[in-house]
């Protein structure tokens, strides 16, 4: 590989770190990114030496990728309890939430991708196999793992034509793809794109389907939510951002459905500012999830979720779901509500969600709806209510069937690892 490309890559990595440093006084996430990597190697050295046995290193960019890895981690631990799981994150969003994950023997931030950090980190950890989840391609880590002849498997990958691999300047990233021992992609389109640059891969269902099915079997029961819902329909808006919240608040305040619904709003970032915006903007009787009991649940019409970890179980009680993020970078996880059987509504930016694209392509399913603004949000809900038998029930059935039909990715990956004697 020409050294000039690696040099440019290294400069970009250092510029990235400088940007994080400059942003840290103004961004809590940037500050946590820096603090989490402070004295990382002394902590690793202190803890990793006490971990004996075959080490399986699983790297996730953030929390979403962890949810994809989790079914595989659970299966690995269930069938190979003697193996040790080392879990790393790049983002504070994943590390902060899962740093005490009970199935991991050690959880760490991934150091910045430099040649020295990669050599030192891998040398101290000594993994037997590495599993990378979905994306994040770090040249020095992948290169050093190949030098050390340590197998690296990429799972649940999505490849798109606009990715850097297919650009004239993407030679270094194309080389990174060649470092993987095996690549599991989510769909045929990804496989064909990789074939076009002579990279082999295997189509395998996204492990998130297995995860959301697991959640339904482990979901928490909330008697206060059942009491809150009563005999009305429940509309849940989950993982919402500012633009989503504005739409949902307008819908509630306008009361276009004569109070056919009770509402739950679960903002993506549970900050005091977001909670205050919702409580101050909504005109109906509202209350915080943390304060609602079976005794007072029927005294409110709108519940605002002021904590994390409950949303995936709350969807069980819903009749219609709205999933946020579609007016920003990309819609969040629509599988979490779909697995319980209900129509799912989201904003226009959904092309990065393979399941959103596929569910929308089957319009007769009535399982997914993309909206561009308030009028479409209103008309979609009105249509579902007006045609309850044909639309609402059909959407509920089809969304659940779709999720169940795409399970099995975890077993496929595990069988491959076992067949290749990597675990």
Secondary structure, 3 states (H helix, E strand, C coil): CCHHHHHHHHHHHHHHHHHHHHHCCCCHHHHHHHHHHCCHHHHHHHHHCCCCCCEEEEEECCHHHHHHHHHHHHHHHHHCCCCEEEEEECCHHHHHHHCCCCCCCEEEECCCCCHHHHHHHHHHHCCCEEEEECCCCCHHHHHHHHHCCCEEEEEEECCCCCCHHHCCCCHHHHHHHHCCCEEEECCHHHHHHHHCCCCCCEECCCHHHHHHHHHHHHCCCCHHHHHHHCCCEEEEEEEECHHHHHHHHHHHHHCCCCCCEEEEEEECCCCHHHHHHHHHHCCCCEEEHHHCCCCCHHHCCEEECCCCCCHHHHHHHCCEEEECCCCCCCCCCCHHHHCCCCEEEECCCCCCCHHHHHHHHCHHHCCEEECCCHHHHHHHHHHHHHCHHHHHHHHHHHHHHHHHHCCCHHHHHHHHHHHCCCC
